[in-house]
Amino acid sequence: MKKYLFLPGIMIVCSITQSVAGDNITFPVTDKKGTKTGEVYTIPDDTLIIKNSNADSVLYGKRLLDETYRLLPEHVGAEMNCNSCHIAGGKKPEGLPYINTFNHYPSYNARAGREVSLAGRINGCFLRSMNGTPLPEDSPEMKAMTDYMKWLSQGTLADRKVMIKNAWPISQQLTASPERGKLLYGEQCSACHGLNGEGKKDASGKILFPPLWGDHSFNIGAGMARTYKAAAFIFKNMPMGINTRGVWGEGGTLTEQDAVDIAEYFTHMPRPDFPDKEKDWPEDKKPADARY
């Protein structure tokens, strides 16, 4: 079993996480039928992690999700971190939160055409979004990441669901204009992600904003390579640096049409291939915006 060096460091995402948690943000809880149970979920502050008996593993998992590229170089081919897409440590509504993730799996995955475990779903991201290689499912790194997601569930029962949206239901009736998207990208996105989609790092090489296309970006098998998947994320979370309530990734700057046009532009720029793409959606209909 491989061991990975656990290096000290500070990631910009850490400060982003604190802007979402610690404000007693609550959500109702439902049963499997969608009926409210009367239970309430509160987004936890990271300072509470230390109270857990497995705090070391939970904290390690949090760091791995924040600094995936730096801490797991043998498994990450793209210049991406897990939390490049899961905003605020997986706590932000409509920013692909992890809050229901632990209880959601195992679950049927249409793209795979079968039921997948949580470890299997995480490895799917390593293969696609990270353009890398899977982790051993029994590794301490995999356990740490799932421990963090379990901690985020805050003891919510397995047959319950926190009423927090994963993503905005963007209208797929909107017709995308990549030409307009290119102009909007230059105005709204390039300051962070670069004129050529190359992303930005700090002086130490730490990823601040991930590349959106090119050899170091996610491959065509990633969900973010799909126009409407990407547009839903953009609409509710970007531009990341524009905020009025002290919350990173609050959205509210772009229209849905803007988001669709920007997504159509950058998702169709050159990026790595996904070798096993022919195996996707073996039983279910392939989404119209799939890149292959």
C-alpha positions, 0 to 999 in steps of 0.5 A, spaced: 500 500 500 502 506 498 503 512 503 503 519 501 507 525 504 502 529 509 505 536 508 503 542 512 500 548 508 494 553 507 489 552 501 485 558 499 479 554 499 480 553 507 478 561 507 472 559 502 469 554 507 469 558 513 465 563 509 459 558 508 459 554 515 459 557 522 453 561 520 448 556 523 445 555 515 440 550 516 436 545 511 430 541 513 430 533 512 426 529 508 425 521 508 425 517 502 418 519 499 420 527 500 416 528 506 419 533 511 421 529 518 421 535 522 429 534 523 434 540 521 441 539 518 446 545 520 452 546 516 457 544 520 463 549 522 470 545 521 472 547 528 468 541 530 472 536 526 477 535 532 471 533 537 471 526 533 474 520 535 477 519 527 479 527 527 485 525 524 482 522 518 477 527 517 482 532 517 486 529 512 480 527 508 478 535 508 486 536 506 486 531 500 479 534 497 482 541 498 489 539 495 488 533 491 493 535 485 499 536 490 498 531 495 496 525 490 500 527 484 501 519 482 493 519 481 492 526 478 493 528 471 490 534 471 491 541 475 485 540 479 483 539 486 476 535 488 474 542 491 475 546 484 468 544 483 465 542 490 465 549 492 467 551 499 469 544 501 463 541 499 458 545 503 455 550 498 448 549 496 448 549 488 455 548 488 456 540 488 455 539 495 458 533 499 452 533 504 448 528 502 453 524 498 455 519 504 448 517 504 447 517 497 451 511 495 451 505 493 447 508 488 445 506 480 449 510 476 446 511 469 453 513 465 456 506 468 450 502 467 450 499 474 450 501 481 456 504 484 459 505 491 462 511 494 469 509 493 467 507 486 464 514 484 470 518 487 474 514 483 470 516 477 472 523 478 479 521 479 479 518 472 475 523 469 475 530 472 482 529 474 484 525 468 488 521 472 488 514 475 484 511 481 486 510 488 486 503 492 479 503 495 482 500 501 487 506 502 487 511 507 486 516 502 480 513 500 478 512 507 479 519 509 475 522 504 469 518 505 470 520 513 470 527 511 463 526 507 461 522 513 462 527 518 459 532 513 452 528 513 452 530 521 449 523 523 443 524 518 440 517 517 441 513 511 434 513 509 434 521 510 436 526 505 438 534 507 434 538 502 440 542 499 440 543 492 446 540 488 446 544 482 441 549 479 436 546 474 439 550 468 434 550 462 436 546 456 431 549 451 436 555 451 440 555 445 448 556 446 452 561 442 460 559 443 461 566 439 458 570 444 460 565 450 468 567 448 466 574 449 463 573 455 469 568 457 474 574 456 470 579 460 468 575 466 472 569 467 479 570 464 481 574 470 482 568 474 482 562 469 486 565 464 485 568 457 487 561 454 484 557 459 490 555 463 488 557 470 492 560 475 497 558 481 500 562 486 508 563 487 509 556 490 505 552 484 499 551 488 492 551 484 488 557 485 483 557 479 483 550 475 485 550 467 478 550 463 481 547 457 488 544 454 492 538 456 492 540 464 484 540 464 479 535 465 478 530 460 471 529 455 469 524 460 468 529 466 461 532 467 464 539 467 465 537 460 458 537 458 455 544 456 449 544 461 452 541 466 457 546 466 452 552 465 448 550 471 455 550 475 457 557 472 450 560 473 450 559 481 457 560 482 461 564 478 465 569 477 468 566 484 471 573 486 464 577 485 460 577 492 456 581 496 454 577 502 461 575 504 460 568 500 465 565 495 461 563 489 454 566 490 452 567 483 447 572 481 452 576 476 450 572 469 444 570 466 442 563 464 443 564 457 450 567 459 452 561 463 450 556 457 454 561 452 460 561 456 459 553 457 459 552 450 465 555 449 470 552 454 467 545 454 468 545 446 475 547 447 481 542 446 482 537 452 484 530 453 480 524 451 477 519 455 479 512 453 473 508 456 468 513 453 465 507 449 463 504 455 459 510 458 451 509 458 451 502 456 443 502 458 441 509 458 440 514 453 446 518 453 445 526 454 445 530 448 450 535 451 455 529 452 462 530 448 462 523 445 
